[in-house]
Amino acid sequence: MNEIIRTKNLCKCYKETTALNNVSLHIPQGSIYGLIGNNGAGKTTLMRILADLQRQSSGTVVKSPNIKIGAIIETPALYPTMSARGNLMYQLKICGYPSKEIKPKISELLKLVHLKDTRKMVMNYSLGMKQRLGLAMALVGDPDFLILDEPLNGLDPEGIKDFRSIIARLNEEFGVTIMISSHILSELQKVANHYGFLKNGVLIQEISSSEIADTDLEAFYFKNFL
């Protein structure tokens, strides 16, 4: 299977702290890749490097030619005093969308992420609404590769189920390769088909979902990585 992105001996150091240590990662094109590890394992640092938001200390990142990347890393970057439509309009203008295409694109994105009640200011949105808008913002550039850092945090069960269905649709219908981190391993197992396990900045193992098809992911993680 072709890889949309891979790393070789990736390292990131902060003074005396090593956040990533010789990480060689392989993300198959068309996959949903679950990145798993406890707090401080290096997941966010790795995602920031893959999204070109941070530079590695050493090692290489190899990407498919002309790859377009979208990301929600940590808190979605939203303008709180603007509406969802205002946020998206501003982002589309920055990306150089033709004026006549902006309104149809906004409607398309809002429908895709199931976001309603879009006229009030973002500061008055629930966490779930902010996550949906953040996802819509990440999709503005029609990315080939989407990076989602803990997108299920704080969502209620209905919100988690809906977000999961959106992720699956992006992957299956639009062909977007997705990397997603989550501490809710039972939910991650419902959507991901490849996994990478980080511990103390080291990538311990990469596997496909078929390799643990009859195994509970949470049980597998606690048995092998803690």
C-alpha positions as CSV (number, residue, x, y, z in Angstrom):
1,M,0.0,0.0,0.0
2,N,1.3,3.5,-0.9
3,E,2.1,5.8,2.0
4,I,0.8,9.3,2.0
5,I,3.4,10.4,4.6
6,R,6.2,8.8,6.5
7,T,9.0,9.8,8.8
8,K,12.5,8.5,9.3
9,N,14.4,8.7,12.6
10,L,12.4,11.8,13.6
11,C,13.6,13.5,16.7
12,K,12.5,16.6,18.6
13,C,14.3,17.9,21.6
14,Y,13.6,20.8,23.9
15,K,16.8,21.7,25.8
16,E,17.2,18.6,28.0
17,T,13.9,17.0,27.1
18,T,13.5,14.6,24.2
19,A,9.8,14.7,23.0
20,L,10.4,12.4,20.0
21,N,13.1,9.8,19.7
22,N,13.9,8.3,16.3
23,V,10.3,7.9,15.2
24,S,9.9,6.1,11.9
25,L,6.2,6.3,11.1
26,H,4.3,5.0,8.0
27,I,0.8,6.2,7.2
28,P,-0.9,4.3,4.3
29,Q,-2.8,6.4,1.8
30,G,-6.6,6.1,2.4
31,S,-6.2,4.9,5.9
32,I,-7.6,6.2,9.2
33,Y,-4.5,6.0,11.5
34,G,-5.0,6.0,15.2
35,L,-2.2,7.5,17.2
36,I,-2.2,6.2,20.7
37,G,-0.2,7.0,23.8
38,N,-0.5,8.5,27.3
39,N,-0.2,12.2,28.1
40,G,3.4,13.3,27.4
41,A,4.1,10.5,24.9
42,G,4.8,12.9,22.1
43,K,1.5,12.7,20.1
44,T,0.9,16.4,19.8
45,T,4.5,17.2,19.0
46,L,4.5,14.6,16.2
47,M,1.2,15.9,14.8
48,R,2.5,19.5,14.8
49,I,5.6,18.4,12.8
50,L,3.5,16.5,10.3
51,A,1.3,19.6,9.9
52,D,4.3,21.9,9.3
53,L,3.5,23.8,12.5
54,Q,6.8,22.9,14.1
55,R,10.3,21.8,13.0
56,Q,12.0,18.6,14.0
57,S,15.4,18.6,15.6
58,S,16.6,15.9,13.2
59,G,15.3,13.1,10.9
60,T,13.1,13.5,7.8
61,V,9.4,13.7,6.9
62,V,8.5,12.4,3.4
63,K,5.2,13.4,2.0
64,S,3.3,12.6,-1.2
65,P,3.8,15.2,-3.9
66,N,1.5,18.3,-3.7
67,I,-0.1,17.0,-0.6
68,K,-2.7,19.3,1.1
69,I,-2.9,19.0,4.9
70,G,-5.6,20.1,7.3
71,A,-5.4,19.9,11.0
72,I,-7.1,20.5,14.4
73,I,-4.3,20.4,16.9
74,E,-5.1,21.2,20.6
75,T,-7.8,23.9,20.6
76,P,-9.4,24.8,17.2
77,A,-8.2,28.3,16.1
78,L,-11.5,30.1,15.9
79,Y,-12.6,33.8,16.1
80,P,-14.9,33.9,19.1
81,T,-16.7,37.2,18.2
82,M,-17.6,35.9,14.7
83,S,-20.3,33.4,13.6
84,A,-19.5,30.1,12.0
85,R,-20.2,31.5,8.6
86,G,-18.0,34.5,9.4
87,N,-15.1,32.3,10.5
88,L,-15.4,30.2,7.3
89,M,-15.7,33.2,5.0
90,Y,-12.6,34.7,6.5
91,Q,-10.7,31.4,6.1
92,L,-11.8,30.9,2.5
93,K,-10.8,34.5,1.6
94,I,-7.3,33.8,3.1
95,C,-7.1,30.7,1.0
96,G,-7.9,32.7,-2.2
97,Y,-11.3,31.2,-3.0
98,P,-13.1,33.1,-5.8
99,S,-15.8,35.4,-4.2
100,K,-18.7,33.7,-6.1
101,E,-17.7,30.2,-4.8
102,I,-17.4,31.2,-1.1
103,K,-21.1,31.1,0.0
104,P,-21.7,27.7,-1.7
105,K,-18.5,26.3,-0.1
106,I,-19.6,27.5,3.3
107,S,-23.0,25.8,3.0
108,E,-21.2,22.6,1.8
109,L,-18.9,22.6,4.8
110,L,-21.5,23.3,7.4
111,K,-23.7,20.5,6.0
112,L,-20.7,18.1,5.9
113,V,-19.9,18.6,9.6
114,H,-23.6,18.8,10.7
115,L,-23.3,22.3,12.2
116,K,-26.6,24.2,12.7
117,D,-27.5,27.4,14.4
118,T,-24.6,29.1,12.7
119,R,-25.6,32.8,13.1
120,K,-24.7,33.3,16.8
121,M,-21.1,34.2,17.8
122,V,-18.7,31.3,18.4
123,M,-18.1,32.4,22.0
124,N,-21.7,31.1,22.7
125,Y,-21.1,27.7,21.1
126,S,-21.0,24.5,23.0
127,L,-17.8,22.4,22.9
128,G,-19.3,20.1,20.3
129,M,-20.2,23.0,18.0
130,K,-16.7,24.4,18.3
131,Q,-15.3,21.0,17.4
132,R,-17.5,20.8,14.3
133,L,-16.6,24.3,13.2
134,G,-12.9,23.5,13.8
135,L,-13.3,20.5,11.5
136,A,-15.0,22.6,8.9
137,M,-12.1,25.1,9.1
138,A,-9.6,22.3,8.7
139,L,-11.5,21.2,5.5
140,V,-11.4,24.6,3.8
141,G,-8.4,23.7,1.7
142,D,-9.8,20.3,0.6
143,P,-7.0,18.4,2.3
144,D,-5.7,15.0,1.3
145,F,-4.5,14.3,4.8
146,L,-6.4,15.4,7.9
147,I,-4.8,15.5,11.4
148,L,-7.2,15.5,14.4
149,D,-5.7,15.8,17.9
150,E,-8.1,14.5,20.5
151,P,-11.3,15.7,18.6
152,L,-13.6,13.6,20.8
153,N,-12.6,15.3,24.1
154,G,-15.5,16.7,26.0
155,L,-18.2,15.4,23.6
156,D,-21.3,13.6,24.9
157,P,-22.0,10.1,23.5
158,E,-24.3,11.4,20.8
159,G,-21.7,14.0,19.7
160,I,-19.0,11.3,19.7
161,K,-21.1,9.0,17.5
162,D,-21.9,11.8,15.1
163,F,-18.3,13.0,14.9
164,R,-17.2,9.4,14.2
165,S,-19.7,9.1,11.3
166,I,-18.3,12.4,9.8
167,I,-14.8,11.0,10.0
168,A,-15.8,7.8,8.3
169,R,-17.6,9.7,5.5
170,L,-14.6,11.9,4.9
171,N,-12.4,8.8,4.5
172,E,-14.8,6.6,2.5
173,E,-16.5,9.1,0.2
174,F,-13.9,11.8,-0.1
175,G,-10.8,9.7,0.1
176,V,-9.2,11.7,2.9
177,T,-6.4,10.0,4.8
178,I,-6.9,10.8,8.5
179,M,-4.6,10.6,11.6
180,I,-6.6,10.8,14.8
181,S,-5.5,10.6,18.4
182,S,-7.8,9.8,21.2
183,H,-7.8,8.4,24.8
184,I,-11.2,6.8,24.1
185,L,-9.8,3.6,22.6
186,S,-13.2,1.9,22.3
187,E,-14.3,4.7,19.9
188,L,-11.0,4.8,18.1
189,Q,-11.3,1.1,17.4
190,K,-14.6,1.7,15.7
191,V,-13.1,4.0,13.0
192,A,-9.4,3.4,12.7
193,N,-7.8,0.7,10.5
194,H,-4.1,1.3,11.4
195,Y,-2.5,2.2,14.7
196,G,0.8,3.6,16.0
197,F,1.7,3.3,19.7
198,L,3.9,6.1,21.2
199,K,5.5,5.8,24.6
200,N,8.0,8.4,26.0
201,G,8.6,9.7,22.5
202,V,9.4,6.4,21.0
203,L,7.1,4.7,18.4
204,I,6.9,1.2,19.9
205,Q,4.7,-0.5,17.3
206,E,2.6,0.0,14.2
207,I,-0.2,-2.5,13.3
208,S,-3.3,-2.7,11.2
209,S,-6.7,-3.3,12.6
210,S,-6.8,-6.7,11.0
211,E,-3.9,-7.9,13.2
212,I,-6.0,-7.4,16.3
213,A,-9.4,-8.0,14.8
214,D,-10.6,-10.2,17.6
215,T,-8.9,-8.2,20.4
216,D,-10.2,-5.3,22.4
217,L,-7.9,-2.3,21.6
218,E,-8.0,-1.0,25.2
219,A,-7.0,-4.4,26.5
220,F,-4.3,-4.8,23.9
221,Y,-2.9,-1.4,24.9
222,F,-2.9,-2.0,28.6
223,K,-1.3,-5.4,28.2
224,N,1.5,-4.4,25.8
225,F,2.3,-0.7,26.5
226,L,1.8,0.1,30.1
